[in-house]
Structures are given as C-alpha cells and as structure tokens.
Amino acid sequence: MKKPEMRSCLDKIKPYVPGKPVEEVERELGLKNVIKMASNENPLGPSLRAVEAMRSNLKKMHIYPDGNCYYLKEALAAKLDLKTDQLIFGNGSDEILSFLTLDYINQGDEAVMVKPSFSEYDFAMRLMGGTPRQVPLVGPDFSYDFEAILEAVNEKTRLVFICSPNNPTGSIVKKKDLDSFIERLPDNVLLVLDQAYIEYVDNEDHPTGLDYVEQGMPVILLRTFSKIYGLAGLRIGYGIAPAEIIGELNRVREPFNVNAMAQVAALGALKDNYHLERSRKLVGESRKQFVEGLSEMGLKPVPDQANFCFIDLKVDSREVFKAMLQKGVIVRTGDIFGFPTYIRVTYGTEEQNKRFLAALKEVLADLK
Ligand SMILES: Cc1ncc(COP(=O)(O)O)c(C=O)c1O
C-alpha cells in the first residue's frame, strides 16, 4: 500500500493490551458471573452521589463541556488547599502523561523510571522519540533504589517517573527518602510523582507531595478518579503542579479534553466521603483476606499499599491466567511487566476474593 512512512520512533511501540473485559470472556467461554480482578477498578462501583450527578445532567449533553473544568477545579482546590492554577484535568491521568512528554521531550531526551512500573511512562516517552531508562526495583519487597535512579540521571534526562504506590508491585516510597532524592536531582529535571492509588495508603511515612508543589519545586503529582472513586469508565484524572508547569501543560491540551459527564460525576464523587471510606476499608480487609488465604497455599504477596497485590506463583503465570479464565476469574499476568511468574490481582469484594482464592488453589494444584 502506498502511504506515508510511520515515524520511526513508533517502531518500538506495540498497541496496549488491556485487561480482558468481562463481557468478552463471558461471550467467548460461554460463562456467567465472570469477575475481573485485572484493572485495579473499585469493586463497589462509583459513589451514588456521582451517579446522581450524572443522572441529573443527562439532558445537558448537547452542550460542550467546560474546557476549564471550573466547578471541579474550585472544589478540588478547596479540598486540597491549593490554588486553581495549580491544577490540570485530563482524559484520565494517562492524558496528562502525554502532555508531559509533548511539553518536555525532544527526540533523544531521556526519562528515568523503575522496572516494573506502569507501562504508560514508556509509551509516552517513545511517542515523542524519547528514551526510557529503566532502573530495577530491589529485593523481595520491590523497594526503590534512589542511588541507582540518580546514577541513571544524566544531562539528557528531562523527567523522572516515581509511582507510589507502584503499579504493579504496590510498594511505596518514604517521604524522607524522596525529600533527599529531590534535593539531589538536577534543576532541569521534572519529577513526576504518580499517585493514582494514594487514597489507599495508610502508611504515615508516605509523601503527599503537596508541600513540594507549594514550595514551587519542579514536581507534578498525578492523581485519578479511576481508582478509589470508581469512575474509570468516564476517563478523568488530574495533575497538581506549580502554576508555571500547569501553564505549559495547558498549551498542548485539547480545548474540551474532559467530557461533561466526567466533570459532574467527579464533582459528585468528591463530596462522598462515605464511599471513599468504605472503599478504603474494603481494601484493608481484602489485603488481610489475601495474606491469610495465600499463606495457606504457601504464597506471600509483595507487601502493598494499593488496591491490588503482586504475587509470585513460581510457575508460568500465563498458564495460570488461562486456567483462571476458565473458572471465570480474570487476573493480570506478570509477563507484561517482565515478571512471568507473577500475577497482579485487584482486590474485590469479600465474595470475589473468596472465589479468586478458591480458583487459584485448584489451578495451582492442577498445574503441579
Ligand atoms: C500507576 C497508574 N497511573 C496512572 C493510571 C492511569 O489512570 P487513568 O485512568 O486516570 O488514566 C493507572 C491506571 O491503571 C495507573 O495504574
């Protein structure tokens, strides 16, 4: 076929393979009651206040959304004690990752990130012809090795991605470690602190990062309504950074990047502390349920502060994935993160967790 040649920097990008949708698995395998524990969604669903807000705005969908997310920005700024010019919203926090590389990455520029971590950092870098540099997490708890990260930073580095809690390991950074890391970062490097799961953290040593923004440091915090707020289907996330950085990100933002339904739902969700607390409590209980259930199988998850855990099964996780699918449980295999014997599992309701544990026990027994 005659066509323009694709940009060469895209050669290394493979289309993203998402967790399998429930409906697809049910259709393909002729199953009912399939559960998806693969995409770190909230099993309790969205807040009822978000649902109510969407319902009462249904008849306004012929109007373009507010490109500035005015009401949402006001509400979030008040909640976090920030100025509205320190906030930017995206079509998911994924979109803000793209803004970052559009703004700051020229061909050949580098970004440092850890391995394993969220795949979109690599993707956003490659999209602009940038080079991702991966530094391994260390030890059985997948801890951050800040000395090694600093060693990977060089004169070409523009961005450093720190994900805490980290996807897929659930491990976190400590505030004092991050404080001294930032001090040692060169001036022309922007620290991207991805906090998609921060609402689940109960460790008091974890950094909020808000003080860095307040002090005008070159830092952006990324958060989302997809996880604890249960609004993944609507696509809305946000960035918190000094106003100068937000101004630069706004240059590459489409005028109506966040849809109107997402804006009203997020505003409703922000008002619902009950839903937030319930979701947080469920994750704490699930973590306990998993640790107990897995220990009966001689397994130990990586200690996490998120709504999922990463488990080394010591066998090929793609085999486990296929067998679990037959039992109507969708999990995520570790090979996509470079850890083929691990699975990543999103905590579900108590009942779903039980089903997962029972299915895993059977599957592992069959594979041995
Ligand atoms: C660490 C991390 N960052 C960002 C995202 C993207 O979230 P959003 O749905 O807001 O694009 C995810 C989603 O899985 C994630 O795990």
PDBQT file of the ligand as one rigid body, heavy atoms in Angstrom, charges set to zero:
ROOT
HETATM    1  C1  LIG A 401       0.051   3.991  38.216  1.00  0.00    +0.000 C 
HETATM    2  C2  LIG A 401      -1.037   4.430  37.314  1.00  0.00    +0.000 A 
HETATM    3  N1  LIG A 401      -1.023   5.665  36.852  1.00  0.00    +0.000 NA
HETATM    4  C3  LIG A 401      -1.984   6.105  36.038  1.00  0.00    +0.000 A 
HETATM    5  C4  LIG A 401      -3.011   5.283  35.645  1.00  0.00    +0.000 A 
HETATM    6  C5  LIG A 401      -3.992   5.808  34.661  1.00  0.00    +0.000 C 
HETATM    7  O1  LIG A 401      -5.141   6.191  35.248  1.00  0.00    +0.000 OA
HETATM    8  P1  LIG A 401      -6.271   6.935  34.446  1.00  0.00    +0.000 P 
HETATM    9  O2  LIG A 401      -7.414   6.002  34.400  1.00  0.00    +0.000 OA
HETATM   10  O3  LIG A 401      -6.536   8.174  35.255  1.00  0.00    +0.000 OA
HETATM   11  O4  LIG A 401      -5.753   7.286  33.080  1.00  0.00    +0.000 OA
HETATM   12  C6  LIG A 401      -3.073   3.987  36.101  1.00  0.00    +0.000 A 
HETATM   13  C7  LIG A 401      -4.144   3.087  35.678  1.00  0.00    +0.000 C 
HETATM   14  O5  LIG A 401      -4.118   1.905  35.789  1.00  0.00    +0.000 OA
HETATM   15  C8  LIG A 401      -2.052   3.535  36.963  1.00  0.00    +0.000 A 
HETATM   16  O6  LIG A 401      -2.027   2.285  37.418  1.00  0.00    +0.000 OA
ENDROOT
TORSDOF 0
